[in-house]
Amino acid sequence: MDAYHAFLSDFLSGHQISLWGVADLQELDPMQRQGLPYGICFAIALAVFPNTGNASEAYYREYRALNQRLKEIGYALEEAILAKGFRAYSLARNRQSDDYRTPLPFKTLATRAGLGWIGKSSLLVTREYGSAVRLHGVLTDLPLIPNEPIAHSLCGNCRACADACPGRAISGRDWHIGTDRDELIDPYACKQTVIERGKEMGVTVGSCGICVAVCPWTKRYIKQKTAENLGGCKEKDELP
């Protein structure tokens, strides 16, 4: 382990990060990546989960709390890298456009950092936690060894998220590198579903959580987490 990798590992483990990886971004437009060659993507797994019944206020609280925590970690990592004499840019500085896009989505960073693939829901899916993660990232010229990117979906024939979506926003198509978001999901139908599902709690942003809840990879994580909390054994589920 080189000194820079050790620095990142110590920093991120000290902030209880669940997953992290390094992405080589040099194939992307320099404007998209702020002229920086690498991206550090990190994720925290949810400890409170959405459901398919009534909207869960606890889930929305968890969602907002993790977003804020990750933003703070991103700025802290940016500052720590700058202190070492390298450039750094927290993606918290990016702003979403009117059509719900950012210059460099966290999910793009995550797939190129080898953390997971884009599911049919247009959410990142990880082997460890399914879609029950929140993401963040920092761009840098810190000399790093990137992870192997993930270039295609592992969802197979599964349509759980598409079939469960109350807004019929999910097309059911498979993702691979180069797939545009709009081929996977109608962002306007998704947004309207979020508003309708969360209206009693004043929720207008984020995810309604149903596609997260029904994903087999998420279900496996929740089952394992529940078993661990109860002191039981982990179970293996059939996955796509």
Secondary structure by P-SEA (a helix, b strand, c coil): ccaaaaaaaaaaaaaccccccccccccccccccccccbbbbbbbbbccccccccccaaaaaaaaaaaaaaaaaaaaaaaaaaaacbbbbbcccccccccccccccaaaaaaaaccccccccccbbbcccccccccccccccccccccccccccccccccccccccccccccccccccccccccccaaaaaaaaaaaaacccccccccccccccccaaaaaaaaaaaaaaacbbbbbcccc
